[in-house]
Each structure stands twice: as structure tokens, then as C-alpha cells.
């Protein structure tokens, strides 16, 4: 199969405006602009096109760097990290004072929120947003992930890096690979019997399933530590996670009755998974799906396949900065508090380049996710797929 790349000069003028997904399904401007692009085969002109694409991203990067948005924000991360530790200590005191009481479920709920925030902190460190040194970021992320959250840093990094290198690309992005849910028509077509019945309604089950995502993340990390013997610091991570999870379960079932301890665990893990999954899901689900052999320049790959979520400081906090998904994908090492400042620059640049920039509200994005998953399950013909593919079908 020939490799393709998008020619930015052929994007339609109408695609320069910001997409409002409240009135598009899904993200019509993104699909329309991408569909209007002309794909170029590997010819002598390819180097010229590639140079133009690289130059565009270099221009954007220079604008962002010029006003200091790629500088570290250590004070922010120290304040945020210490605040989370302080809340964790307060929860520990409340846990001891309440004793064997059903009021512990309130503690469990708050703990689920705090664990999600620690997860975001580990995510930032893994992207080298916190410190100037790569090793300092790596160890900070490893400690936060294993000791505080109980997840494998090695497993998460391997999975997440693959996602960033090819968001929404088949056989490349693990976030759309086959699992309980079918995220692409090709996967849905393989489902039969009960699995096919479930796939046709999977959008409605998506958020209830997120209540199990916390447990799933722990299991996936442990499985990877057992199976991948080449994982760096595998034994250390295994020991830290064993102490973290083993100690957590011991404290619960020693201090609380079995019924309350089990309920505490269910509430904490359920809310942790719901909040974490609910923060990642709106960013790419329902955006164009890219065939595995298609090549798209970095700038368009990260912008066209991503969706921002509108909101204020509370949205920023609740989603850990992931609501600025486009900016995060363009500049993964940009400190979280700088993403909001970078947004108007990136949006204006995309308008100049004729690249669709998609954003919507959180509630509207959830509606898009549900509709997309149901459309996939019903085996609709390539729902929300990268429109470039249609031009190259026989």
C-alpha cells in the first residue's frame, strides 16, 4: 500500500473556523477538512511537502517557546503535590477516627478523587513536565505511580507512548485496540453472538464499565510486570506495588468489618476508574480513525485526531489538564498550567494553516462518545473514520 501524507494547501477555506461539536456529528469540520485534503503518493514532491509540514510545526513551536510556555513550573508541582499529600494525611486521620462506620464510604469517595489526582501528577512527570532532568521525572513518575496510586509505571509508559505516537491509528494506538468494547468497525465486524449484541449497545454500557476501570488498571499493570521480564526496574516496581496494594487491603480488612471494607474498596476503585476514564475518553473517541498504513504529518496527526474540552479552572483540575488535549499532544512536555495559555496561540495558528481545531463541552463530548460507540457496534460503514480513505477506495 502506498504511503499518504496530507497536503495542507488543499484544505478548504471553510475548515478554518473552530469546530463546535454540539452541532456536528462527529466533529464535522474536522472530518470535512481532512476529507477535502489531497493525499500525495511517494514522489519527488514528497520531500517538499514534508519540509513544509515540519516548518509549520517549527513555527508554532517557536511562537510558544518565545513567551516561555515550554519552561518548567516546579513551584506549581511542588504546591500541588504537597496539597495532595496533605489531603491524603487528613483522610488517614479521618479513617482512624471514624472506625468501623459506614461513614467510611465518604472517605472512600474522597480517596478515589485524590488517587485520580495523583494519577494525573504521575502522568505529568512521565511526560517530563515537572523537572528539567529526564531521570528525575522518570523516578518521580515511578514513585507516584507505584507508591501512591499502585499502578505500574513501566506498563503505563509503554502503552501511553504508543498512543501519543499515533492517536486513533489502527494497530498502533492501544487505546482503540480490541477489548470489551469495539472501537473500530473492523473490530466490531468480528463480534458474534452475545458479543455482537453487546457491541450494538456498547455506548450505553461505556460509563458503567468505567466503574471497573480502576480494578482493570491495577490488573493490567501487575500482569505486565509478571509477563515482561525486560521491563526496566521490574522487580522494584513489583515490590512497591505489592507493598502498596497489600498494605492497603490489610488496613481495610483489619480496621473495618468485611462488609464495610468491601464497600470501601468498591467505592474507591469505582470512583477512581470513573474519573480517570471519564477524563481520557472525551479526548479522542469519536474523532477520525486513521488506517494503520497511512502517514500523516505530526502537526495534523495530533490536532485533527484530538478534541479539547471547554471549561474553567474546575474543569482544568478535574481533568488534570487533559481538557487541553490538542496542546498536550503537540507539546507533551509542556507543564500543565501553561496549556491554558498556549491554547489561543495554537487555535490561531491552526486557523492560519487551515487545520480544524475541535473543542466542545464535557457533556456534549460524552454524547459524542456514546453515539460513536453505538455506531461502531451497529457496524455503520466506517463511522467517523479518516475521510482520506474514501478517496482511495476502488
For each residue, the residues with C-beta under 8 A, 3 or more apart:
1: 293
2: 41 42
3: 41 42 293 294 295
4: 39 40 41 294 295 296 388 392
5: 39 40 46 49 50 53 295 296 297
6: 34 37 38 39 296 297 300 388
7: 10 37 38 39 40 49
8: 11 37 52 53 56 300 353 354 355
9:
10: 7 36 37 38
11: 8 15 16 33 36 37 353 354 355
12: 15 32 33 36 354
13: 16 354
14: 17 29 32 33
15: 11 12 29 32 33 36 354 355 356
16: 11 13 350 351 352 354
17: 14 29 351
18: 29 347 351 357 358 359
19: 24 27 28 29 30 356 357 358 359 360
20: 23 24 359 360
21: 24 25 26 27 307 358 359 360 364 365 368
22: 360 361 364
23: 20 28
24: 19 20 21 27 28 29
25: 21 28 368 371
26: 21 31 286 287 368 371 372 383 384
27: 19 21 24 30 31 286 287 288 307 356 358 368 384
28: 19 23 24 25 31 32
29: 14 15 17 18 19 24 32 33 356 358
30: 19 27 33 34 287 288 304 356 358
31: 26 27 28 34 35 288 384 387
32: 12 14 15 28 29 35 36 356 387
33: 11 12 14 15 29 30 36 37 304 354 355 356
34: 6 30 31 37 288 300 304 356 386 387 388
35: 31 32 387 388 390 391
36: 10 11 12 15 32 33
37: 6 7 8 10 11 33 34 388
38: 6 7 10
39: 4 5 6 7 388 391 392
40: 4 5 7 43 45 46 49
41: 2 3 4 46
42: 2 3 46
43: 40 46
44: 47
45: 40 48 49
46: 5 40 41 42 43 49 50
47: 44 50 51
48: 45 51 52
49: 5 7 40 45 46 52 53
50: 5 46 47 53 54 297
51: 47 48 54 55
52: 8 48 49 55 56
53: 5 8 49 50 56 57 297 298 299 300
54: 50 51 57 58 297 298
55: 51 52 58 59
56: 8 52 53 59 60 299 353
57: 53 54 60 61 297 298 299 330
58: 54 55 61 62
59: 55 56 62 63 349
60: 56 57 63 64 299 330 345 346 349
61: 57 58 64 65 331
62: 58 59 65 66
63: 59 60 66 67 345 349
64: 60 61 67 69 70 331 334 342 345 346
65: 61 62 68 69 70
66: 62 63
67: 63 64 341 345
68: 65 71
69: 64 65 331 334 338 341 342 345
70: 64 65 331 333 334 338
71: 68 335 338
72: 129 130 131 132 335
73: 76 77 129 335 336 337 338
74: 77 78 130 131
75: 78 79
76: 73 79 80 335 336 337
77: 73 74 80 81 121 124 129 130 335
78: 74 75 81 82
79: 75 76 82 83
80: 76 77 83 84 121
81: 77 78 84 85 121
82: 78 79 85 86
83: 79 80 86 87
84: 80 81 87 88 114 117 118 121
85: 81 82 88 89
86: 82 83 89 90
87: 83 84 90 91 110 114
88: 84 85 91 92 111 114 148
89: 85 86 92 93
90: 86 87 93 94
91: 87 88 94 95 107 110 111 114
92: 88 89 95 96
93: 89 90 96 97
94: 90 91 97 98 107
95: 91 92 98 104 107 255
96: 92 93 99 255
97: 93 94
98: 94 95 101 103 104 107
99: 96 255
100: 104 255 256 257 260
101: 98 104 260
102: 105 260 263
103: 98 106 107
104: 95 98 100 101 107 108 256 260 264
105: 102 108 109 260 263 264 267
106: 103 109 110
107: 91 94 95 98 103 104 110 111 264
108: 104 105 111 112 263 264 265 267 268 271
109: 105 106 112 113 267 268 271
110: 87 91 106 107 113 114
111: 88 91 107 108 114 115 268
112: 108 109 115 116 214 267 268 269 270 271 272 275
113: 109 110 116 117 271 275
114: 84 87 88 91 110 111 117 118
115: 111 112 118 119 148 149 214 268 272
116: 112 113 119 120 271 272 275 276 279 320
117: 84 113 114 120 121 320
118: 84 114 115 121 122 144 148 149
119: 115 116 122 123 145 149 151 272 276 320
120: 116 117 123 124 279 320 321 322 336
121: 77 80 81 84 117 118 124 125 144 320
122: 118 119 125 126 141 144 145 148 149 151 153 156
123: 119 120 126 127 141 160 320
124: 77 120 121 127 129 130 320 321 335 336
125: 121 122 128 129 130 131 137 138 140 141 144
126: 122 123 137 138 141 145 153 156 157 160
127: 123 124 137 332 333
128: 125 131 134 137 332 333
129: 72 73 77 124 125 137 332 333 334 335 336
130: 72 74 77 124 125 136 137 140 335
131: 72 74 125 128 136 137 140
132: 72 136
133: 136 137
134: 128 137 138
135: 138 139
136: 130 131 132 133 139 140
137: 125 126 127 128 129 130 131 133 134 140 141
138: 125 126 134 135 141 142 153
139: 135 136 142 143
140: 125 130 131 136 137 143 144
141: 122 123 125 126 137 138 144 145 153 157
142: 138 139 145 146 153 233 237
143: 139 140 146 147 148 240
144: 118 121 122 125 140 141 147 148 149
145: 119 122 126 141 142 148 149 151 152 153 156
146: 142 143 149 150 151 152 153 237 240 241 244
147: 143 144 240 244
148: 88 115 118 122 143 144 145 244
149: 115 118 119 122 144 145 146
150: 146 218 241 244 245 248
151: 119 122 145 146 155 156 217 218 221 241
152: 145 146 155 156 221 222 224 225 231 237 241
153: 122 126 138 141 142 145 146 156 157 237
154: 157 158 224 225 228 231 232 233 234 237
155: 151 152 158 159 220 221 224 225 228 231
156: 122 126 145 151 152 153 159 160 221
157: 126 141 153 154 160 161
158: 154 155 161 162 224 231
159: 155 156 162 163 174
160: 123 126 156 157 163 164
161: 157 158 164 165
162: 158 159 165 166 172 173 174
163: 159 160 166 167 173 174 175
164: 160 161 167 329 332
165: 161 162 172
166: 162 163 169 172 173 290 301
167: 163 164 173 175 284 301 302 305 306 329
168: 173 176 284 287 288 289 290 305
169: 166 172 173 289 290 291 292 294 305
170: 173 176 184 186 289 290 291 292
171: 177 292
172: 162 165 166 169 292
173: 162 163 166 167 168 169 170 176 177 284
174: 159 162 163 177
175: 163 167 183 280 284
176: 168 170 173 183 184 284 289
177: 171 173 174 183
178: 182 187 190
179:
180: 209
181: 199 202 206 209 373
182: 178 187 188 191 199 202 373 376 377
183: 175 176 177 187 285 289 373 376
184: 170 176 187 188 289 376
185: 188 189 376 379 380 381 382 383 385
186: 170 189 190
187: 178 182 183 184 190 191 376
188: 182 184 185 191 196 199 376 377 379
189: 185 186 379
190: 178 186 187
191: 182 187 188 195 196 198 199 377
192: 195 196
193: 196 197
194: 197 198
195: 191 192 198 199
196: 188 191 192 193 199 200
197: 193 194 200 201
198: 191 194 195 201 202 205 377
199: 181 182 188 191 195 196 202 376 377
200: 196 197 374 377 378
201: 197 198 204 205 374 377
202: 181 182 198 199 205 206 373 374 376 377
203: 206 369 370 371 372 373 374 377
204: 201 370 374
205: 198 201 202 208 209
206: 181 202 203 209 210 281 369 370 373
207: 210 211 274 278 366
208: 205 211
209: 180 181 205 206 212 213
210: 206 207 213 273 274 277 278 281
211: 207 208 214 270 273 274
212: 209 215 216 270 273
213: 209 210 216 217 273 274 276 277
214: 112 115 211 217 218 268 269 270 271 272 273 274 276
215: 212 218 219 269 273
216: 212 213 219 220 273
217: 151 213 214 220 221 273 276
218: 150 151 214 215 221 222 245 269
219: 215 216 222 223
220: 155 216 217 223 224
221: 151 152 155 156 217 218 224 225 241
222: 152 218 219 225 226 241
223: 219 220 226 227
224: 152 154 155 158 220 221 227 228 231
225: 152 154 155 221 222 228 231 234 237 238 241
226: 222 223
227: 223 224
228: 154 155 224 225 231 234
229: 234
230: 234
231: 152 154 155 158 224 225 228 234 237
232: 154
233: 142 154 236 237
234: 154 225 228 229 230 231 237 238
235: 238 239
236: 233 239 240
237: 142 146 152 153 154 225 231 233 234 240 241
238: 225 234 235 241 242
239: 235 236 242 243
240: 143 146 147 236 237 243 244
241: 146 150 151 152 221 222 225 237 238 244 245
242: 238 239 245 246
243: 239 240 246 247
244: 146 147 148 150 240 241 247 248
245: 150 218 241 242 248 249
246: 242 243 249 250
247: 243 244 250 251
248: 150 244 245 251 252
249: 245 246 252 253 265
250: 246 247 253 254
251: 247 248 254 255
252: 248 249 255 256 261 264 265
253: 249 250 256 258 261
254: 250 251
255: 95 96 99 100 251 252 261
256: 100 104 252 253 260 261 264
257: 100 260 261
258: 253 261 262
259: 262 263
260: 100 101 102 104 105 256 257 263 264
261: 252 253 255 256 257 258 264 265
262: 258 259 265 266
263: 102 105 108 259 260 266 267
264: 104 105 107 108 252 256 260 261 267 268
265: 108 249 252 261 262 268 269
266: 262 263 269 270
267: 105 108 109 112 263 264 270 271
268: 108 109 111 112 115 214 264 265 271 272
269: 112 214 215 218 265 266 272 273
270: 112 211 212 214 266 267 273 274
271: 108 109 112 113 116 214 267 268 274 275
272: 112 115 116 119 214 268 269 275 276
273: 210 211 212 213 214 215 216 217 269 270 276 277
274: 207 210 211 213 214 270 271 277 278
275: 112 113 116 271 272 278 279 318
276: 116 119 213 214 217 272 273 279 280
277: 210 213 273 274 280 281
278: 207 210 274 275 281 282 366
279: 116 120 275 276 282 318 319 320 322 323
280: 175 276 277 283 322
281: 206 210 277 278 285 366 369
282: 278 279 285 307 309 362 365 366 368 369
283: 280 306 307 309 322 325
284: 167 168 173 175 176 287 305 306 307 325
285: 183 281 282 368 369 372 373
286: 26 27 307 365 368 369 371 372 384
287: 26 27 30 168 284 304 305 306 307 358 384
288: 27 30 31 34 168 304 305 384 385 386 387
289: 168 169 170 176 183 184 382 384 385 386
290: 166 168 169 170 294 296 301 305 386
291: 169 170 294 386 389
292: 169 170 171 172
293: 1 3
294: 3 4 169 290 291 386 388 389
295: 3 4 5
296: 4 5 6 290 300 301 304
297: 5 6 50 53 54 57 300 301
298: 53 54 57 301 302
299: 53 56 57 60 302 303 330 353 355
300: 6 8 34 53 296 297 303 304 355
301: 166 167 290 296 297 298 304 305
302: 167 298 299 305 306 326 329 330
303: 299 300 306 326 329 330 346 350 355 356 357
304: 30 33 34 287 288 296 300 301 355 356 358
305: 167 168 169 284 287 288 290 301 302
306: 167 283 284 287 302 303 325 326 329 358
307: 21 27 282 283 284 286 287 325 326 358 359 360 365
308: 323 324 325 326 327 343 357 358 359 360
309: 282 283 315 319 322 323 325 359 360 361 362 365
310: 315 323 359 360 361 362
311: 314 315 316 319 323 361 362
312: 315 316
313: 316 317
314: 311 317 318
315: 309 310 311 312 318 319 323 362
316: 311 312 313 319 321 323 336 340
317: 313 314 320
318: 275 279 314 315
319: 279 309 311 315 316 322 323 362
320: 116 117 119 120 121 123 124 279 317 336
321: 120 124 316 324 328 336 337 339
322: 120 279 280 283 309 319 325 328
323: 279 308 309 310 311 315 316 319 362
324: 308 321 327 328 339 340 342 343
325: 283 284 306 307 308 309 322 328 329
326: 302 303 306 307 308 329 330 343 346 357 358 359
327: 308 324 330 331 334 339 342 343 346
328: 321 322 324 325 331 332 334 339
329: 164 167 302 303 306 325 326 332
330: 57 60 299 302 303 326 327 346
331: 61 64 69 70 327 328 334 342
332: 127 128 129 164 328 329
333: 70 127 128 129
334: 64 69 70 129 327 328 331 338 339 342
335: 71 72 73 76 77 124 129 130 338 339
336: 73 76 120 124 129 316 320 321 339
337: 73 76 321 340 341
338: 69 70 71 73 334 335 341 342
339: 321 324 327 328 334 335 336 342 343
340: 316 324 337 343
341: 67 69 337 338 344 345
342: 64 69 324 327 331 334 338 339 345 346
343: 308 324 326 327 339 340 346 347
344: 341 347 348
345: 60 63 64 67 69 341 342 348 349
346: 60 64 303 326 327 330 342 343 349 350 357
347: 18 343 344 350 351 357
348: 344 345 351 352
349: 59 60 63 345 346 352 353
350: 16 303 346 347 353 355 356 357
351: 16 17 18 347 348 354 357
352: 16 348 349
353: 8 11 56 299 349 350
354: 8 11 12 13 15 16 33 351
355: 8 11 15 33 299 300 303 304 350
356: 15 19 27 29 30 32 33 34 303 304 350
357: 18 19 303 308 326 346 347 350 351
358: 18 19 21 27 29 30 287 304 306 307 308 326
359: 18 19 20 21 307 308 309 310 326
360: 19 20 21 22 307 308 309 310 364 365 368
361: 22 309 310 311 364 365
362: 282 309 310 311 315 319 323 365 366
363: 366 367
364: 21 22 360 361 367 368
365: 21 282 286 307 309 360 361 362 368 369
366: 207 278 281 282 362 363 369 370
367: 363 364 370 371
368: 21 25 26 27 282 285 286 360 364 365 371 372
369: 203 206 281 282 285 286 365 366 372 373
370: 203 204 206 366 367 373 374
371: 25 26 203 286 367 368 374 375
372: 26 203 285 286 368 369 375 376 383 384
373: 181 182 183 202 203 206 285 369 370 376 377
374: 200 201 202 203 204 370 371 377 378
375: 371 372 378 380 383 384
376: 182 183 184 185 187 188 199 202 372 373 379 380 383
377: 182 188 191 198 199 200 201 202 203 373 374
378: 200 374 375
379: 185 188 189 376
380: 185 375 376 383
381: 185
382: 185 289 385 389 390
383: 26 185 372 375 376 380
384: 26 27 31 286 287 288 289 372 375
385: 185 288 289 382 389
386: 34 288 289 290 291 294 389
387: 31 32 34 35 288 390 391
388: 4 6 34 35 37 39 294 391 392
389: 291 294 382 385 386 392 393
390: 35 382 387 393
391: 35 39 387 388
392: 4 39 388 389
393: 389 390
394:
